[in-house]
């Protein structure tokens, strides 16, 4: 039986080879008359909300692909298991991991944002969880 503490390194080991594939690939066209260059770009900051169960596996499932793709991360663990995530943060600090690459938000799960500031392009306006388009700042509790 694999325990949660063993799952984090296994998960990170699984995603580590993806770093080598970030340089892109060249694919030949179907008839060989041309080639296509695949270029991968990091998408930016990845935000991950971690479940209370299997907290280290959840951390690895969020952090592994984000780091392998060259992205930074903000992780919010469940308040029930935040200590394990905080300890991983201490390990990263002790290893001199670059500051700001992995950011942890610890605290109560009951807090609510007072404002929501959605961001999106004009061609794809941001939507709420029910698919309604958001066009302004929303006060907590106000219907869109």
N, C-alpha and C positions, 0 to 999 in steps of 0.2 A: 504494500500500500504506500503510495506517495503522499507525503504530508505537504501542507501548504508552504512550509519553509523551504522545501525542496523544489516547489513549482516555480518560484520566482527565477532562480538561476536557469532552470530548464527553459523557461519561457524566453528569457533574454538571449540565451544561446540559440534558440530557434530563429530569432529575428536578426541576429548579428550578421549572418552572411548577406542579408539584403543590402548592407552598406556597400558591398563590392559591386552591386548591380546599379548603383546610382549614377555611374558615369555614362550610362546609355548604351544602346546597342545599334548596330547597323543591320538592317534587314534588306535582302534583295527583293526586287519586284518580282511578280509572278513569272514574267518572261525573261528576267535577268537583264532587261534593258535599263533599269534604274535602281537606285537604292534609297532607303528611307532611314533617317536617323531618329531614333527615339531618345528624347531627353526628358529626364525626370526632374521636377522641381519640388522642393518642400512647399507644403501648403500654408505654413505659418504655425501659429500657436494651436496646439491641440488641448482641449479641455476634457478631462475624464472624471466622471463621478464614479467612485468605487463602492461596490456593494459591501455589506457587512460580512458576508460569508466568503471564504477563500480570498481574504483581503490581499495577500501577497500575489496570488495568481492574477487577480483583477489588476493589481498595480503593473505586473509584467505585461498583461494583455494590452494595456493602454500605453505604457511607457516604451516597450520594446519596438513596436512599429513606428511610433512617433520619432524616437531617436534614430532608428535606422533610416528613416526618410529625411533626416536633417531638420526636424521640427523641434521646437521647444514645447514644454508641457506644463499645464496647470492641473494638479490632481487634488480632488476633494474626496477624502475617504469618509466612510460612515463614521459618525461620532462614536459608534459602538466599538470600532476597531481602529481608531486613529493612532493609537500608540505604535502599532506595527509599521504604519506608513511613516510616522515621525522618526522611528528608528532607522528606516531606510534612508530618510533625508539626512540623518546624522552620519550614516555610513558614506553617502555621496559627498558630504562636506569634508569628512575625514580623508577621503580619497582625492581631495582637491578637484572635484568635478566643477566645471565652469559655473560660476554663479549665474542664476537666472535661466539656466537651461531646464531645470526641473524645479517647479514651484509648488509648494504644498499649501493648501488652505485647510486648516484644522479648526474644528469648532462644532457648535450646535447645528443639528440638521433642521431645526425648526425655523431658523432665520429666513426671512423673505426679502427679496430685493424690493426696495421702495420704488425704483424706476427701472424701466426696460428700454434700452436704446438699441433697436435692431439696426443692422447694417446689411446692405445688399445692393445689387446693381439695379438700374432702371428696368432691365429686361427680366429680372427675376426678383420681384419685391419680396421682402421677408414675410414669412407667415407664422402664425402661432401653431400650437400643437393640433388644432383642428382645421388647419389649412386656410384660415382667414388672413387676409393681407393686413399687415401692420403698417401704418403710415405716419404715426406720431409717437411721442413718448407716452407711455401708459402709466397711470397711477396704479399702484397695487390695488386690486379689487375692482377696478373699472373694467367693464366689458369692452372689447375692441370694437 
